[in-house]
């Protein structure tokens, strides 16, 4: 498939761009909620507007009120979210949780998906248990208890966990901590007894939570997919999130690049616009070419997921690794070319650097994915 958007996708991109720049701007959303010390880190009114635009249910099938779109379309919205640094639960709720719930029973879908489509519910993903992304090792245990399960363990850095109506939790129902098999996914409601949350604010002003499960009782209906057979669903959910994070990273890099090139056209030094200096032109041109390559990898990864291609796993990690390096280059060059004012809160460029740092770690940094590319390639 071509590595550019078709006519319908371009219309979606134009719509999302206009909406995010007007309703999800840095001033209206990120700075507003950050300065208020908002416990959620995002605006629920904006989340409702996402629903009105049809964004919240993009990846929900039409039988459950969604639009039945794919990863490419979700990536289009995420790129605009990244470009405007719009704080929202779209990636974890409408992409990752929706992907996981697609493997659930009709009763489970009927319980959770309508709230998502209407913009009334927020979901979180609880997988990692340490400081770095490592989904292979899952120590949280779910033991049989009557007709259900008893959940015991802890999860770290659960994005918007304390704001979520439901957490998709990966737990081990059999086997050793690092086994591929023996994983089961559960839909855990926010009011589950013996679940404790410790919210923390991240560097980009978003909220995460350290979650403890101390004998949380769940009935059998909370299982997403098959007992002991959740690794495939988990991988599908993680790949959806990684591809989405890559698309958002392209937006973060693009937003930083746009602000930097605009500054090069305005700032004067030694009686000349600094954009006239050849050294800075070379750096801007290099960054532009790297950004286009990163965008192509993100689109390709989303396309391969939509096609359920054999090497989709590989391409997702290629995209996450490439975008991670390019986004870091974009924000570092942006701050440096702005000079000293790039370090001040008055200018938005520093906010792009902060978002990049948080997004870079989410679901694996470029080192994690470079290693995964090598392993999937047989090296």
N, C-alpha and C positions, 0 to 999 in steps of 0.2 A: 504493500500500500504506500501511496505517496506520503512524505513526511511534512504534510501541510494540511490545513483544515479544508473540508469541503464547504459548499455554500451554506448548508444548514448549520454546520459547526461554527462558521464565521459569524453568522447571525447571532448565535448563542454567545460567542466571544464579545461581540459588540454590545449586546444586552448586559452581560455580566460586567463589562468594563464600565459602562455608564452607571450601572447600579452601585458598584463598589466605590467608584470615585465620588459619587454624590452622597450615598447613604453610609458607606463603610470607610470613609476617609480617616486619615490619621487623627485629624483634629476632632472629628465628631465621635470617634470610637476609641482608638487606642489611648490617646492622651486623656480623653474625658474619663474613661474608667480607671486608668492608671492613677490619675491625680485624685480621684475620689477614694482610692484604696478599695475598689469593688472586690467583694469576696469571690465573685464568679470570674472576673476578668473579662467579661463580655456582656453585651446588652441583650436581654431577652426580647426586647421590642424589635431589635434588628433580626433576631432569629425568627420571629414571627413574619417579618418582611421577607426573609429567605423563603419561607413557606409560600407566601403569596406569589413569589416569583417562580415557584415550582422547584427550587433548588434542593430543599430538604429531602424530597422523595425522588430525586433523580435516579438513584440506583435501586429503588424499590419497584417490584414488578407491578404491572398495571392492575392485576387482580386484587392487590392490597392498596390501591389508591395512588401508586407512584407513576413515574413516567417511563420506567423500564429502560433507561439509558445506560450507557456503559462507562468504562474508565476514561475514555477519551473526553467525553462530555464533562465528567466530574473534574478531570484535569484542567479543562478550560476555565471552569469556575475557580478552581484552586489557584491557577496562575494569577487571576485578578485579585484573589484574596491576598496572595503574597505581594503583589505589586503595590497594594494599598495598606498592607499590614493590618488587615481587618481581623480583629479578634472574633472568633466564632468557633462553635463545636462541629463545624461541617465535616472536617476530615475524620474525626473519631466517630461521629454519629452517623452521618449520611453516607460515608464511604466504608469505614471499617466495620462498624456495628451492623450496618445494613447488609454488608457482604456476609458476615457471620450468620445473621438471622435468616438469610436466604436458605440456609441448610436446616433450619428449625422446623418444627411441626406447624401445621396450620393454626393450632391453638396458640402457640408461642408467637407466631407472626401476628395473629389477631389481637394479642394482648399488647404488643409493643409497637408495631409499625404504624398504626393510625396516629398515635401521638407524635411520632417522628415526622410523618408527612404533613401534619397540621402545624408543625413548629412549636408544639407544646411540650415535647419531651427532648431530653438531652441524654446521650449515652456515653459511657467511657469504656476504655479497654484496659484491662488489668492482666498483663502478661509478665513483664520483667520483675525480677526479685532482687536485683543488685544495682550497683551504680551505672553499669553499662548494659547495653542491649544484648541479651543472651537467651533467646527463646528455646534453645535446645535443652537447657537445664531448668526444670520446673520442679520445685520442692513442695509447693502448696499441695496438700492432700485433700481428697474428697473420699471419705469412707462411707460405705453403705450404712444407712440408718433407717430401719423400717422400710417404708416405700420410697425413701429418698436418700439424701446424702448429708454428711456432716463435713463442713469445709473448715480446714485449719491451715493457717500459714500467713504469709505477708506478701504484699506487692508494693513496688516502689515507683515513684514518679508517674502516677496514674493521672494523665492529663484531664483536667476538669472533673476529677473523681468526686469531689465533694459537692459539685453542682449537678451530678448526673442522677437521673431517675432510675437508671439501671446500669450495672456494670457487667460487661462480658468478661468472665474470669476463666483463665486457663488453669486447670488443676490436674493433678495426677491421681488416677483411679487405680492404677496398677503399675508394676515395674519399678525400676530404679530411676533416680533423678534425671539422668541424661538419656534415657531410652526414647526412641522415636515413638514407639507405641505406648499405650496406656494413658493418653491424654484425653480429657473430656472438657468441653466448654460448657459453662453455665451462665444463665441470665440471672443475675443477683439483684433484686430490687433494693432501692436505697434505704428502705426502712427495715432491712433484715436485721434481726436481733443478733447481738454479739459481733457486729461489724463496726470497727472503729476507724475513723479517718483523721489524719493529721495533715491539714492543708499547708502548702508551702508556695511562695511566690517565686517564679523563675526569673532569669535574667531579662527576659523580654516582657515582663509584667504579666504573663499568663499564669494561670494557677494549675498546680498539680497536687497530688495527695499521696501520702504513704498510707496504705490501707492494711489493716490487720483483721484477720478472720479467726475468731476464737470459738470454734465450734458452731459455726453458722449452719442452721438447719434449713435444707432445701428439699422441696418435693421433687419427684421424678420429672414433673413437667418443666422444670427449670433447665433440663439438659438440652443443649443445642447440638443436633445431629445424633451421633451414636456414642454410647458409652465405650470408652477405651479407643474409639476411632476418631478422635478429634484433631489429630495432627494435620490431616488434610485440610480440614476447615480452618484450623489455625493458620496454616501456611497461606491459604487463599486470602484470609483476612489481612495477614501481615503484608502480602504482596500488594494488595489493594492499597493499604496504607503507605507502603514505600513508594509506589508509583505516584500516589497522590502527593506525598511529601516532596517528591522530585519535581512535580509540576508546580507546587507552591514555591519551592526553592528557585525555580526559573523566574517566577514572578518577583521574588525578593531581589534576585540579581538584576532583573530588568528594571525594577523600580529604583534601585541604587544607581544603575547605569544612567537612567534618564536624568536623575537629579544631578549626577556628576557632570554629564555633558552639558546640561543647562548652565551649571555653575561655570564651566570652562568658557562659555560664551558671554558671561557677564563680568567676571572678575578681571580686573586690570592690574598688571604689575610691570614696572619699568616702562609705563606709557603704552603698553600693548595688552590686548586680551590674552589671558594665559592659554586659551585654546589655540592661539597662533603659534605657540612654541611646538616645534616638531617633536620633541621628546614626549610631550603629553599627548600629541596626536597619535604617535605610535602606540602608546599604552592604551589609549581609548580604542583604537582600531583592533588591537590584539584582544581586548576585552570583548568587543562586539563579536568577533569571530568565535571566541570561546563560548559566548552566550548562545549563539546560533547552534553550535554543536550540542550544547547542553539541552536546548529546547528540542532538538531532533531526537536525542536519546529518550527524553521524557515522553514524547509523542509515540515513539516506537514501542516503548515499554507498555504504554496504555493500549495501543493497538493489539499487541501480542496477547495481553490479558483478555481483551475482548474476543479475540480469536481462539482463546484457549490453546495457544501454540505450545509446542513441545519445549521450546527454549525460553518461555516467558520468564521463568525464574531467573535465568541468567541475565536477560535484558533488563529486568527490574533492578537488579543489583548494579549493572553497568550504569543505568540512569541515576540511581541514588548516589553512586560514587562520583560520577562525573559532575553532576549538578552540585554536589557538596563542595567539590574543589572549586568550581567556577563561581558559586555564590560567595564563597570565602574570598576569592580573588576580587570579586566585584565590590564587596563592602570594604575590604582593606584598601583597594585603590581609591574608592570613593572618599573615605575618610582622609587618606593621604593627600589627594588632590584638592580637597577642601582646605587643607592646612589646619591650623590650630582650632578654627571654629568648628571643624568637623567633630571635635571632641566635646562640644557644648550641647546641652539639651535643647537649645534654641533651634538648632538645625536638625532636620529629620534624619540625616544620613546615619547618625549614630544609632538610631532606632532600628535601622535595617541590619546593622552589625549585630545588635542584640538578638533580633529575631533569627538571624542566620545561625548564631551559636546554639540556640535552643533547638531549631529545626534540624540542624546538622546531627545532633545527638539522637534525635527521635527515630526509633526503629533502626538504629545502626548508623555510625559515622562512615566516612569514606574508607577508613581502614578496614572496618568490619566487612563492607561490601566488596572491596578489592580482594580481600581474602576469600570471600564467598564466590566471586567470579573465578578465581584461580581453581577452587575446589570443584565448581560446577563444570569447568572446562577440562578437568582431568589432570591438573597440575598438582 
